[in-house]
Amino acid sequence: MSRCRARAELGLLATLVAGIAFCVACNAVLEDRSACPCLLSIRVPDRPTRVFVAGKLVGEEMRDTCLTVWIPREEVPVTAVCGDAIPVSGSSPASDGSVTIPFGTGCPQLYLFQAVVDGRSETAALEILPRKAFCTLSLEVGGPPGWESPYSVEIRGSVDGFTADGSPHAGPFHCRLEGRAGAPAEALTCRLPRQPAGTPLWLDIVLPEGVVRSFPLGAILEQGAYDWDAPDLADVPLRLDLSVSGIRFSYGDDASASILEIVI
């Protein structure tokens, strides 16, 4: 009798242990992991890149690599600034991803990327595909026969960089291009940052005695159907012909396509 009772107690104990193990397994399966962070894998392109996640610098001067970072279980903004000689706002490169172009210089060759990552799962992946955020203006200036005065071209605007989310930042922009005296046609280049449509942009012709004429460069480009909202900004070939009787702008590869003529 006692032997049967012992066997029964052993069977009960085995059942109890199995039940506890089952409950533990069930709890492991049903564990609430919503508070755990999400592991984000970021593929970085083959050019110098700064990566910002939720406004914080997580990678600097990286290229052609994979970066992993923990993010909260929510939607998180990711910004990347790519290109050589990247200027930054303030004195610290670990600011917020915004870019300020130093006054008196053209825009660096910047490529920007912005995305919002859904971190509501255990892992997430993102490939940085930067877009061209600058326009190279190639200005060819032609003067009348015998024109030998040294001159410069100054471009003025009101966008001096980009905010942390990649939007154009309002501020003074100025770029000065020196012309060669006596050149019948001189190609000058300046890189312009992305502009909101309708933003004032001016081109000044400067002789030794001062500014002799200002032109609404922004309006000229818009008249030539330039698209500031394109994902990758196109470069602009522009020709300016100066004569004793007038001024003529030509935009595009077709030098005969006049878009603005001014009679003096």
Secondary structure as UniProt FT lines:
FT   HELIX           2..29
FT   TURN            34..35
FT   STRAND          38..44
FT   STRAND          49..53
FT   TURN            54..55
FT   STRAND          56..62
FT   STRAND          65..71
FT   STRAND          75..82
FT   TURN            93..94
FT   STRAND          99..100
FT   STRAND          111..118
FT   STRAND          123..127
FT   STRAND          131..132
FT   STRAND          134..142
FT   TURN            145..146
FT   STRAND          152..162
FT   TURN            164..165
FT   STRAND          168..178
FT   TURN            181..182
FT   STRAND          185..193
FT   TURN            197..198
FT   STRAND          201..207
FT   TURN            208..209
FT   STRAND          210..215
FT   HELIX           217..223
FT   TURN            224..225
FT   TURN            228..229
FT   STRAND          236..242
FT   STRAND          246..251
FT   TURN            255..256
FT   STRAND          258..263
//
